[in-house]
Every structure is written in structure tokens, then in C-alpha cells.
Amino acid sequence: MSKVYRVGIVGCGGIANGKHLPSLSKLANVELAAFCDIVPERAEEAAAKYGIDGAKVYADYREMLKEEKLDIVHVLTPNDSHAEISIAALEAGNHVMCEKPMAKSAADARKMVEAAKRTGKKLTIGYNNRFRPDSLHLKKLCVEGKLGHIYYAKAHAIRRRAVPTWGVFLDEEKQGGGPLIDIGTHALDLTLWMMDNYKPKVVLGTKYHELSQRENAANAWGPWDPKKFTVEDSAFGMIVMENGATVVLESSWALNSLEVDESKCSLSGTEAGADMKNGLRINGEEFGRLYTKEVDLGAGGVAFYEGKAENAADTEMRSWIEAVDKDLEPVVTPEQACVVSEILEAIYESARTGKAVYMN
């Protein structure tokens, strides 16, 4: 029988309750043993709903790591504390899943990679969109070479008016940025993973505050406070890879556009192209004619496990625990996630200086 893994949660807010805790609680070989949050009531509520009998609650992650005998720690806090807590958890002898983005800065992301190597513990980042049925199917096509050499791609993360007005999303000090680091990171991760290309050469970026300072603006989650909106409302980047491939990244929380897509990518290869904009579509040329195929992701495209249908979060958590249990490489490696952080930081730097950023 598989070992039962004791898991500690640091950060018991929206992402914990919306993704991690519901999916982890479905796994028979997981015990949710400790909960930590700077707001004790949040940790207490999470422990009462998802914790095992006797689950402990903490307000300081250091105390939790010192007192609890855990196997795995999930770091689900604002971006500025990802590296600090993840490194401490690794050094305390735990495997770590940290929510995306990997860290607020590329330097911190690199420190996390180094800590995982130094401690010999597994580290993964919560890029859950890799586990969607359309993503898994498209990745299989890419691995099998059905698209050929992918030399042009777009990473889509466009919202027309969906600015998150809760928590610290609008706080640049806590988050490191706005839609680029929040949802652009998902689209970029998905795109690079499909291309299996993690060697950027040069990055050019722009960012805007064109709509963020408007009073009483229409928004899916109610009007934002312009005084607290310290991050960009949209940002865009062009990345040229060492092999000459080009990636265009588009991200926004507020943009006057009807082309709204999030956590999706479009790929152009030598043998075929693909996009996720209206379901999964493959395009190419066959027998002297152009074709477009819509992939049926019905029953055959849904991930199944022991006869039960899974959503992307369930698949992500099961895959992660299996990687720990069977000593496998996680689907999302820290090295891959670190490159995403380096590119995002380069886009912000380019936008700040007005110059292209050449990567080492």
C-alpha cells in the first residue's frame, strides 16, 4: 500500500479553498495535517473542513515547520513570500508545491531551484492549466511531432474587464505586477511547455496603465479603487528563442477588446498548427488542400482515474502526489517555472527601460 503523506498548507485563502484543498482531500494517501495563515480564522476554517482529526493550526509557518512532522508543504501565499517559505520548507525536509508564479523575482526563483537541488527534495509550481484535457491532448500531439518544428506561437491571457479586486492582486509590492505575472504566467508556461523550448535569447515588452485609473469602471468583480491599482492593467511581450522561434505574449485584466482568451495558446509548426481559442483546433495541409479539424474532447478526452472523472485540479494534485510517492519528476519542473519567471521579469524590465533585454 502507498505511504500516507502528511501535508501542511501555508496560506488558507482563495486558491487553497478553490483548488488545493478540495482536490487533495479526495486522495486516500494524503492527510491534511497542518494549516497556517496570518489570519488565524482562515486556518481554523480550513482545518475544520478539510483537516484530519487533531489537525493543528498556526499563524507562523516557521512554527509549523518546527513542530510538525510533515512530508509535503503547499505554499499558497502572495507572490512576495513564495521563495522564503518554499526554501524554508525544503530545508526542513519537505517536498514543496508552490502556487504560480514561482516567485516575485527571477533571482528568488533561481534560489528556489538551488534549494531543491541542495536538499534533494521535489519542488513543483501550480501551473494547473497543463492538466486540462485540451492541454494534455495538444501536448501529446506536440511530443509525437504532429506539428513539426514549432517556430511561432502566441500565449493568450486577455480579459476584457475582470480585475481581481480582493486580496493583494492590485498591490505591486506584494505581487510584483498585475495581469502579466498573474494570468500571463499561465499562458506563457503553457506555450513554452508545448514547444518544449526554454532557451530565450531576447525579450521586448510593453505595459500600460491606461484603464486602471478610471473611477467606477465596469468590472466583473465590482469597481476597483484607482488609488490601490498600483500594477499594470495590461502588458505585452515578444520573446525570440535561441533557435529563432518567436513567442508573442498578451495579457490584460482590462482591455477594450472582444478577443478574450485566457490560459490558452496558438502554435504554428512546419507540419501543422493548433489553437485553443474555440475548443482545440488543428490546421494544416493534406493532399494538396488546407484543412481545419476540431478535436472532440468529450468522453475520450477527459482524464479518468480508477473509473472517476477528474477536473484539472484533481489531475494536478494526483500527479504531484504520485511524483512524490514513486520518485518521479513532477510534470512542472522548477527549472521550467524559473524560465517563465525570468521571461516575465525581462518583459517588465523592457517595458521600464524601453529597450530589449538580452538573456544570459
N, C-alpha and C positions, 0 to 999 in steps of 0.2 A: 504493500500500500504506500502511496505517496506520503511524504512527510507533510505535516501540517505546519504552515508558516504563520508566525505571529507578525502582524503588520501594524505599524504605527502611522498615524495620519497627522501631518503638521499643516494646519490651515483647514478649517472646517466650514468654509463659506460655500459660494455657489458652485464652483467646479467640483468640490468634494461631494456635495449632495446631489449635483446634477449628473455626474459621470462616475467618479471613482467608487464611492460607497455603494451605490445600488449594484454595480457590476461585480465588485469584489465580494459582496455579501452572497452572491449566487454560487461562489466556488467552495466546494466541500473541503478543500485543503488550505483554506485561509481562515485565520482567526483575527478579527479586528480588535486588537488588544489595548491600544492606547490612542488617545485623541488629544491634540494640542491646538490651542488657538489663543491669541492675545485677548479675545473676548470669551471669557470662560463659559458663558451661557451657550455659545455656539458649540463648543466642545462637549458640553454636557448633553445637549440635544442630540448630537451625532452619536455619542456613546449610548444613550438610551435607546436610540432607534436601530443602530447597527452593531453595537459592540457586544462582545461575549460577556457572560456573567463575570463581574469583577473587573471589567474594563476600567482603566484608570484615565483620569482627565488631568491635563496640565495646561498652564498658561505660559510656560517657558520650555522650548524644545530641548534646551540643554539639560534640564532636569529630567525630561522624559528619556533622553538618550542615556543618561547616567543611571537611572533607576530601573528601566525596563530591559528585559532580555528579549530583544526583537530580532527578526530575520530580515525584514524589509521595511523601508520607510518611504512614504509618499509625501513629496513636498509640493504643497498646493497653496502657496502664498504669493503675494505680489512679487513682481519680477526682480526687484532690488535685493531680495533676500534669498533667491533661488540658490545662488552659489554658496553662500555662507552656510545655509542649513544642509544642503546636499553634501558638501565636503565634510561637515561635522558628522553627518550620519554615516558616510562611507568610512570615515576614520574610526567610528565607533563599532565597525564590523557589520554594517548593514548593506544589503543591496538597495538601490535607490531608483524610484521612478519620480522624476521631476516634471511638473507641468511645463508646457511651452510658454514662451520661448525659453531656451536653455538658461539664459541669464540676461541681465540688463546690458552687459557689455561683452564684447568678444574676449577681452582679457579674462574675465570671470569664467566664461565658457571654457577657455583653454585650461584654466585651473581645475575645473571640474573633470575634464578629460584626464589630466595628470593625476588627480586624486584617485580616480577609478583604476588607473594603471598601477599606481603605487600600492593601493590596498588590495588589489586583486578582486574587488567586488564589482558586480554588474551595475551599470548605470544606463538608464534609458530616459527618453524625453517623450512627453504626452502628445505626439502628433497622431491623433486618433483617426484623422481622415484617410490615412493609409489603409485602414481596415474596413472601409466601405466596400460593398460588393462591386461597384463600378471601378474603384481604385484597384482592387485585387485582380479583377479581370484584365484591366488595362496593363497592369504590371506584368502579368503573365504573358501578354502579347509582346510587350517590350523585351522581356527576357528571352522569349523564343525568336526574337529578331523579325517579327512580322512587320514592324515599321521601318526596319533597316536602321541606318545611321540617323539619329535624331539631331538635326542641326539648327532647328529654330523652334522655340516654344514660348508660350505665354502662360503666366501664372496669374489667375484671376481672383481678386478679393475686393469686389466692388459692392458697396451698399449705397443705395440712393439716399436714404435718411434712416439710419439705425445707429445712432450714437449711444453707447452704453453710459447711462447717467448715474450708475450706482458705483459703490466701491471706490477704487482709486484709478479707474481707467483714464480719467482726464488729467491725472497728476504725472507730469513728466519726470519728476524726481523719483517717484515710486516705480513707474513703468518703463521709463526710458524712451517712450514715444507713444504714438497713437495707433491708427489702423495698420501702419506698416509692420510694427512689431507685434500687434495683437492678432490680426487676421491675415495680413500679408505673409507672415511667417508660415502659416499653414499651407498657403498656395505655393510658396517657394519650396518648402520641404517636399510637397507632393511632386512638383515638377522635376526637381533635381533627382528625386528617387526614381521616377520613371525613366529619366535619361541615364541614370547611374553615372552622373557626371558631377564631381565635387572639386573641380580644379578651376576656379575663377581666375581670370587674368586681369580684367579691368572692369570697373563699375562706374556708371554715371547715374546720378539721381537728382530728383527734384521733390520738394514737399511744399504744401500750401496750407494757409490759414484763412482761406477765402470766405468760408461759411461759418466758421467756429465762433465768430464774434457777433453773430446776429441774435437779437433778443426774441424770445417767444417763437423760435423756429419750429416748424413741423418736424416731428421725430417719433419713431416707433415707441420709444420709452419716455416720452414727455420732453418738454423743452429743457435744454441744458442751460447752465449758468455760464455765460461767456467769461466771467472773471475766473472761473475754475477750469476753463478749457485751455490748458497750457500746452497741449500736444497738437500735432498737425491734424487737419481734417481729411487730408488725402496726401498720398506720396506715390512716386513712380520711379522705376529704375530700369536700366538696361545693363545686362551683365554679358560680357563676352568671355567665353571659356578658353582655356589654353588650347583646346583642339579646334577653336574657331566657331563653335556653336554659340548662338545668341539666345538669351532669355530676356523677355520683357515682363516685368512685374508691375501690376497695377493694384493699388489698394485705396480704399476710402471708407469712411463712416458716413460722409455726407458729400454728395456729388450730384450735380444736375445731369443725370444720365439714366437712360432706360435700359442700358446694357448691364443688368445687375446679375452678378455671379460671385459666388464665394467658395473658397476652398476647392477650386477646380483648375484644370489646366488644359491647354491645347498644344498638341505636338505635331510637328512636321518632320517626317523622315524621308529617306530616299526610296523606300518601298511603299509607304502609306502614311496617312495622317490620322489623327484622332482628336476628338474633343469631348468634353463633359458638359457642354453648355445646355443641351436639351436631351438629357439622357446621355448614354455613351454611343458615339457615332464614329465609325471608321470610314475613311475615304481613300480612294486610290484609283489605279488604272488597271484594267484587266481585259485581255483580248482586244486591245485597241479602243476600249471605251472607258469612260470615267464611271466610277460607282460611289455610292454612299450607302453604308449599311448601318442600321440601328441595331444595337445589341440588346437582345431580350434578357433582362436581368431579373426575370421572375423567379420561380421556384428554383431553377437551376443555378441562379446567380447569388442566392442567399447563402451566407455561411451557416453551416449546420455543425452541431457538436452533440454527440450522443442523442440524436434524434430531435434536438430542440433548436429552433431558430434563434439566431443571435443578432443583436444590433452591433454597430461598430464598436461601441464602448465595451460590450461584453467580450467581443473577439480580442480587442486590445488587451484587456486585463487578463484573459485566459492565456493569451500568447505570452504575456510578460511573466506570469507565474510559471508557465511551462518552461520558459527560458531559464529561470532560476532553478527549477526542480530538476531539469535534465541537463543543466550546464550548457545551454545553447547561447549563441549570440542573439541578443534582442533584435527584433525587426527594425527598431530605430536605434542605431548605434550612437554613442556620444560624439564620435568623430564626425558623423554626418550632420548631426544637430549643430555642432560647433561651426561648421562651414556656413550653415544657414545664418547663424548669428554674426559671423564675420561679414557676410554679404550685406545683411541688414544695416550693420554699423557703417559699412562703406557707402551705402546709399545715403544715410543721414549725413555722413561727412562730406560727400559730394554735394549734397543739397546745401550744406552750410557754406562751403568754400566756392561753389560754382565751378569746381574742377573735377576731372575724372580721377578716380582713385585706383592706383595700380596695386594689385595684391602681391604679397610675397609668395 
